Amino acid sequence: LARQLMNLLELRLERRRLGDTLESIGDPMVVVGEGLRVTFGNSAARKFFTHGGEEMAGLELWDACRVSRDRRFAAAVGQAMRKGERQQTEFFHSYTRKWLSATVHPSPDGLVIHFHDATERRAGERAVRALAKESQERVQRLETLRQVALLLRRDDDEVEDLLAKVADVVPEAMRQPDDVEVRIRLGTVVYETEAFPENPMGSMGVEFRTDDGVAGGIEVALYGDEEEGRVAGFSQDEQMFVESLADMLRIHFERSHARDTLARSERHYRLLFEVNPKPMWTYDLETLCFVEVNAAMIEGYGYSREELVGTSVGLIRPEEEMETFVNWIANYTDDEVDHAGLWTHRTKDGRMLRVDITSHPIELAGGRRGRMVLAVDMT
């Protein structure tokens, strides 16, 4: 009997020491005995699970901790009881709206369960995953813009074909690429992907207008019904991507129009220069060499094109006038048009011509300064 009393006292002392130890722990701790009834809950557990610090002893584990037999938590408790091994799990505690990490320790009298608030850690992990995903999406958007830049670099596509190629790569830059349809417009030319919806779940658009007044726009739409995990709208990054794409298209078509205009101007200029019945030429103000000559000059002065281009303009001037010409060049100003008056020129066969000279400044290849000259034979 004395031995039994001593064992009982030792057991009570052991439980008291265990209670003191558990009480000193800042996380919620509960001890569960027969029938999964709580025999002890530390102050952290009473505050966390009851909000009022009510006693938990005697209540079933599920009621005391308000876990409503959460599937993952219940499985960990069952495994610890059957196998006698420590189990660990995480679950969402709907009563406190927090994520809890639970470690279930088997003991001779039942279970000791340690709870830890994992809400902040999980939020941090979610933030890291979201940041990584956002970074991947931004890299993909930059890659898509690079692809578009390569497409725009080619000038051999018709406008509709180019719009189609651009529209086909846009979904790759969206968070939900499989649910995205695209419509791109430039003037009267419109291209839209095959399943562009009449009533999209979400849409965004950017309008633009080129310098020559041609209106254009890009519209991106989400189709389908809202489901769990699907986003009905677009992010700010996606909006910025579409705005960047619109700017690229606007600049491309402005440059394309400028190139076409310049090419037409050059063709018009060359036509006027080549077919002019009066001798015309251009020369470099630094080297004083011929750059271009027209057919009338070749015929009137008797030199071939090869003999003139790259040769000094002194070739057609008598020696006695070269000093006057050089002085005129030294005092030259960038007047738009200069009527230089009568000068003496010499043809290949030695004839002297009295010509009335009019010239104006031009920009040569490489940005070099030059002049274009018109000569009227007054002999």
C-alpha positions in Angstrom: 0.0 0.0 0.0 2.8 2.4 0.8 4.4 1.6 -2.5 1.2 2.3 -4.3 0.8 5.6 -2.5 4.4 6.6 -3.4 3.7 5.7 -7.0 0.6 7.8 -7.0 2.5 10.8 -5.4 5.2 10.4 -8.0 2.7 10.3 -10.8 1.0 13.5 -9.5 4.3 15.2 -9.1 5.2 14.2 -12.7 2.0 15.5 -14.0 2.5 18.8 -12.1 5.9 19.1 -13.5 4.6 18.4 -16.9 1.8 21.0 -16.4 4.3 23.6 -15.2 6.5 22.9 -18.2 3.6 23.1 -20.6 2.3 26.2 -18.9 5.6 27.9 -19.5 5.4 27.4 -23.3 4.1 30.4 -25.3 2.4 28.2 -27.9 -0.9 26.4 -27.3 -0.4 23.0 -25.8 -3.0 20.4 -24.8 -2.8 17.0 -23.2 -5.4 14.4 -24.3 -6.3 11.2 -22.4 -8.8 8.4 -22.7 -11.6 9.0 -25.1 -9.7 11.9 -26.7 -10.8 14.2 -23.8 -8.5 17.0 -22.8 -6.9 16.6 -19.4 -4.9 19.8 -19.6 -4.6 22.9 -21.7 -2.0 25.6 -21.0 -2.9 29.3 -20.7 -1.9 29.9 -24.3 -4.3 27.2 -25.5 -7.1 28.5 -23.3 -6.6 32.1 -24.7 -6.2 30.9 -28.3 -9.1 28.5 -28.5 -11.6 30.0 -26.1 -10.8 33.7 -26.3 -12.0 33.9 -22.7 -9.5 31.6 -21.0 -12.2 29.1 -20.1 -11.1 25.7 -18.8 -10.7 23.0 -21.5 -10.3 19.9 -19.3 -12.9 17.3 -19.7 -14.0 18.4 -23.2 -13.5 16.3 -26.3 -10.4 17.4 -28.2 -12.5 18.5 -31.2 -14.8 20.7 -29.1 -12.0 22.0 -26.8 -9.9 23.2 -29.8 -12.8 24.0 -32.0 -11.3 22.0 -34.9 -14.6 20.4 -36.1 -12.7 17.2 -36.9 -10.5 18.8 -39.6 -9.6 16.0 -42.0 -5.8 16.6 -41.9 -5.7 17.2 -38.1 -7.9 14.1 -37.4 -5.7 11.9 -39.6 -2.5 13.1 -37.7 -4.2 12.3 -34.3 -5.4 8.9 -35.5 -1.9 8.0 -36.9 -0.2 9.0 -33.6 -2.6 6.8 -31.6 -2.3 3.8 -33.8 1.4 3.9 -34.6 2.7 5.5 -31.4 4.8 7.8 -33.6 4.9 11.6 -33.7 2.8 13.2 -36.4 2.9 16.7 -37.9 0.4 18.5 -40.0 -0.9 21.9 -41.0 -4.6 22.9 -41.3 -6.8 26.0 -41.5 -8.5 26.7 -38.2 -11.8 28.1 -39.3 -12.8 29.4 -35.8 -9.8 31.7 -35.5 -9.3 32.1 -39.3 -5.6 31.1 -38.9 -3.4 28.4 -40.3 -2.1 26.1 -37.5 0.9 23.8 -37.4 0.1 20.8 -35.1 2.7 18.3 -33.8 1.1 15.3 -32.1 3.3 13.5 -29.5 2.2 10.0 -28.2 2.6 9.7 -24.4 1.9 6.8 -22.0 -1.4 8.5 -20.9 -2.5 9.7 -24.4 -1.3 12.5 -26.5 0.5 15.8 -26.1 -0.4 18.3 -28.9 1.6 21.3 -29.7 0.0 24.0 -31.8 1.8 26.8 -33.6 0.4 29.8 -35.5 1.7 29.3 -39.1 -0.4 32.1 -40.6 2.5 34.6 -41.1 4.9 32.0 -42.3 2.4 30.8 -44.9 1.6 34.3 -45.9 5.3 35.0 -46.4 5.6 31.8 -48.5 2.7 32.8 -50.6 4.2 36.3 -51.0 7.5 34.7 -52.2 5.7 32.4 -54.6 3.6 35.3 -55.9 6.7 37.4 -56.4 8.5 34.5 -58.2 5.4 34.0 -60.4 5.2 37.8 -61.1 8.9 37.9 -62.0 8.4 34.9 -64.4 5.4 36.7 -66.0 7.4 39.9 -66.4 10.3 38.0 -68.1 7.7 36.4 -70.4 6.2 39.8 -71.2 9.7 41.2 -72.1 10.3 38.1 -74.2 7.0 38.7 -76.0 8.0 42.4 -76.7 11.3 41.1 -78.0 9.5 38.8 -80.4 7.2 41.6 -81.5 10.3 43.8 -82.1 11.7 41.1 -84.4 8.4 40.9 -86.3 8.3 44.7 -86.7 11.9 44.7 -88.0 10.8 42.8 -91.1 9.3 45.1 -93.7 8.1 42.4 -96.1 4.7 41.7 -94.4 1.4 43.3 -95.4 -0.3 45.2 -92.6 -2.9 42.5 -92.0 -0.3 39.8 -91.9 1.8 41.7 -89.5 -1.2 42.4 -87.2 -2.0 38.7 -87.2 1.5 37.7 -86.2 1.6 40.2 -83.4 -1.9 39.1 -82.1 -0.8 35.5 -82.1 2.0 36.1 -79.6 0.1 38.5 -77.2 -1.6 35.7 -75.2 1.9 34.3 -74.1 2.3 37.5 -72.0 -1.0 37.1 -70.1 -1.5 35.3 -66.8 -4.3 33.2 -68.4 -2.9 32.6 -72.0 -5.4 29.9 -72.8 -8.4 32.1 -72.2 -7.2 35.2 -74.0 -8.3 36.5 -77.4 -6.8 39.6 -79.2 -8.1 42.2 -81.7 -5.7 44.7 -83.3 -6.8 47.5 -85.6 -5.0 50.0 -87.8 -7.1 52.3 -89.9 -9.6 50.1 -91.8 -7.5 47.0 -91.3 -8.7 44.8 -88.4 -7.4 41.4 -87.3 -8.8 39.4 -84.4 -8.0 35.9 -83.2 -10.4 33.1 -84.0 -12.6 33.0 -80.8 -12.8 36.7 -79.9 -15.9 36.9 -77.6 -18.8 39.2 -78.0 -19.4 39.3 -74.2 -16.0 38.8 -72.6 -15.5 38.0 -68.9 -13.0 40.8 -68.8 -11.3 43.1 -71.3 -8.9 46.0 -71.7 -7.9 48.2 -74.6 -5.5 50.8 -75.7 -6.1 53.3 -78.5 -3.3 55.1 -80.5 -3.0 57.5 -83.4 0.0 57.9 -85.7 1.5 61.2 -86.6 -0.3 61.1 -90.0 -3.7 60.7 -88.3 -4.3 56.9 -88.7 -6.2 55.5 -85.7 -5.3 52.1 -84.2 -6.0 50.1 -81.1 -5.4 46.8 -79.3 -8.1 45.0 -77.4 -7.4 42.0 -75.2 -10.4 39.9 -73.9 -11.0 37.0 -71.5 -13.7 34.5 -72.5 -15.5 31.9 -70.5 -17.3 31.8 -67.2 -15.8 32.8 -63.8 -14.5 29.7 -62.0 -12.6 29.1 -58.9 -9.0 30.2 -59.4 -9.7 32.2 -62.5 -9.2 36.0 -62.6 -11.9 38.0 -64.3 -9.7 41.1 -65.0 -6.2 42.1 -65.9 -3.2 43.2 -63.8 -1.5 46.6 -63.9 1.5 44.9 -65.5 -0.7 43.4 -68.2 -2.2 46.8 -68.9 1.4 48.3 -69.1 2.4 45.5 -71.5 -0.5 46.3 -73.9 0.3 50.0 -73.7 4.0 49.3 -74.5 2.8 47.1 -77.4 0.6 49.9 -78.7 3.5 52.3 -78.6 5.7 49.9 -80.5 3.0 49.5 -83.2 2.4 53.2 -83.4 6.2 54.0 -83.8 6.6 51.2 -86.3 3.8 52.4 -88.6 4.9 56.1 -88.2 8.4 55.1 -89.3 7.0 52.9 -92.1 4.9 55.8 -93.3 8.0 58.1 -93.0 10.1 55.6 -95.0 7.4 55.4 -97.7 7.1 59.1 -97.8 10.9 59.6 -98.0 11.1 56.9 -100.7 8.4 58.6 -102.7 10.2 62.0 -102.3 13.5 60.5 -103.3 11.9 58.9 -106.4 10.2 62.3 -107.2 13.5 64.2 -106.7 15.5 61.7 -108.8 12.9 61.9 -111.6 13.0 65.7 -111.6 16.8 65.7 -111.4 17.4 63.1 -114.1 14.9 64.3 -116.7 15.5 68.0 -116.2 16.5 69.4 -119.7 19.0 71.8 -118.0 22.4 70.6 -116.8 22.3 69.8 -113.0 24.8 68.4 -110.6 25.5 68.1 -106.9 28.9 68.5 -105.2 30.5 68.1 -101.8 31.4 71.4 -100.1 34.4 69.9 -98.4 36.0 67.9 -101.2 34.6 70.1 -104.0 34.0 66.9 -106.0 31.0 66.0 -108.1 28.5 63.6 -106.3 25.8 63.3 -108.9 25.2 64.6 -112.5 22.1 64.4 -114.7 21.9 63.4 -118.4 21.6 67.0 -119.6 25.0 67.8 -118.1 26.6 64.7 -119.6 25.3 65.7 -123.0 26.0 69.4 -122.7 29.6 69.2 -121.3 30.7 66.0 -123.2 32.0 64.1 -120.2 30.8 60.6 -119.2 29.2 60.1 -115.7 32.3 58.1 -114.7 34.6 61.0 -115.7 32.6 63.5 -113.6 31.5 61.7 -110.4 34.2 61.9 -107.8 36.2 64.4 -109.8 36.9 68.1 -108.8 34.4 70.7 -110.0 37.5 72.5 -111.3 37.3 70.1 -114.3 34.7 72.3 -115.9 36.1 75.7 -114.9 38.9 77.7 -116.6 42.0 78.2 -114.5 41.5 82.0 -114.3 38.0 81.5 -112.6 39.1 78.9 -110.0 40.5 81.4 -107.6 37.2 83.4 -107.7 35.2 80.2 -107.2 37.3 79.1 -104.2 36.9 82.5 -102.6 33.1 82.2 -103.2 33.1 78.9 -101.4 35.1 80.3 -98.5 32.5 83.0 -97.9 29.6 80.6 -98.5 26.6 80.7 -96.2 23.8 78.2 -96.0 21.3 80.3 -97.9 18.4 78.3 -99.0 18.8 79.4 -102.7 21.7 81.3 -104.1 21.7 82.9 -107.6 25.4 83.1 -108.3 25.0 84.8 -111.7 27.1 84.3 -114.8 30.1 82.0 -114.7 32.4 80.6 -117.4 32.5 76.8 -117.8 34.5 74.6 -120.1 33.3 71.6 -122.0 35.4 68.5 -122.6 36.2 69.6 -126.2 37.4 73.0 -124.9 34.4 75.1 -125.7 33.7 78.0 -123.3 30.1 78.4 -122.1 28.6 81.4 -120.3 26.1 79.8 -117.8 23.7 81.4 -115.3 24.1 79.4 -112.0 21.5 78.9 -109.3 22.2 76.5 -106.4 20.8 75.5 -103.0 22.1 73.5 -100.0 21.5 69.8 -99.6 22.5 67.1 -97.2 24.6 64.4 -98.7 25.0 60.8 -97.5 26.6 60.7 -94.0 25.3 64.1 -93.2 27.9 65.9 -95.3 27.1 69.4 -96.7 26.6 69.9 -100.4 24.9 72.0 -103.0 22.7 71.2 -105.9 23.4 73.3 -109.0 21.2 74.3 -112.0 23.1 75.7 -115.0 21.4 77.6 -117.8 23.5 78.1 -121.0 23.5 81.8 -121.9 26.2 81.6 -124.6 
